[in-house]
Amino acid sequence: MPRLLLTGGQGMVGQNIRAHHQAKSWEILAPTSTELDLTDEHLVRAYIKANKPDVVVHAAGRVGGIQANMAHPVDFLDVNNVIGRNVIMSAWAEGVRDLINLGSTCMYPAAAPNPLSEDMILTGPLEPTNEGYALAKIMAMRLCNYINREDAGARFKTLIPCNLFGPHDKFDPKHSHLLPAIIHKVHQAKIDKQSTVEIWGDGTAQREFMYAPDLADAVWCAVTDIEALPELTNIGLGQDHTINHYYAEVARVIGWTGDFVHDLTRPVGMKQKLCDTSRAQEWGWRAPTSLRTGIEETYKFYCERYIG
């Protein structure tokens, strides 16, 4: 049975990768942070040397929404930069031929025209609210590119997922991304019989949110078809919605019938982040889950894990 090292195996993306049906055909090593400190280069290299994985999937990192990024820019740059370098360089040094690195749409310039195509990276300034995280992700992507350039036998590829939500997400607004935070806020509004829910900004900013199990599906397709996979590939829906739409859709799923109010003093980040998914489609992959189905399944998980 082939062996796969998965970093970040306890996070939302990692747990969905492990839950995918293709995981049954692999021996998956998913050490926790206490079992393997990814910020320690010597420990990471020793772990890879001892376990000899056939493939590495790098999904670990310090993640969070606008509030977390703005409050802890040092950690978002430094920790993610160190982890990315340690995993990628250690894998290469120990003879791993295949590696899937997960990037982020934060890597795209703030003023880049939408939809965002892969060749736009490094063509302009980044969004200030999450610049540190973006810089670390760009470094990891470039490191993979350079390894491929120097080593003809290496296949170090980067997937760039759009915003995600789904099972095993973080729902605390202090640490979560937009959609799980909306689920938490609207659920609380229903339970507390609140008549209004606040939306940051005017709600017209557009975002592309994909169900996390769909990213897991793309990762497994990449692992099993890494030769044909482009060096850099957006993984998303190719369509987006306004923040107001996400609030309204979550309210319909949860059954809350109050009103939304807008706080125009709050930061909202980039006006739009929509992936160009033509490269992924040419490779042969499309996201299979609708927004409504994804929200329903995520709300079910939220109720079972945090309420029930």
Secondary structure, DSSP 8 states (H G I E B T S, - for coil): --EEEEETTTSHHHHHHHHSGGGGGSEEE---TTT--TT-HHHHHHHHHHH--SEEEE-------HHHHHH-HHHHHHHHHHHHHHHHHHHHHTT--EEEEE--GGGSBTT--SSB-GGGTTSS-B-GGGHHHHHHHHHHHHHHHHHHHH-TT-EEEEEEE-EEE-TT----TTT--HHHHHHHHHHHHHHTT-SEEEEETTS--EE-EEEHHHHHHHHHHHHHTTTTS-SEEEES-S--EEHHHHHHHHHHHHT---EEEEETTS----SEE-B--HHHHHHT------HHHHHHHHHHHHIIIII-
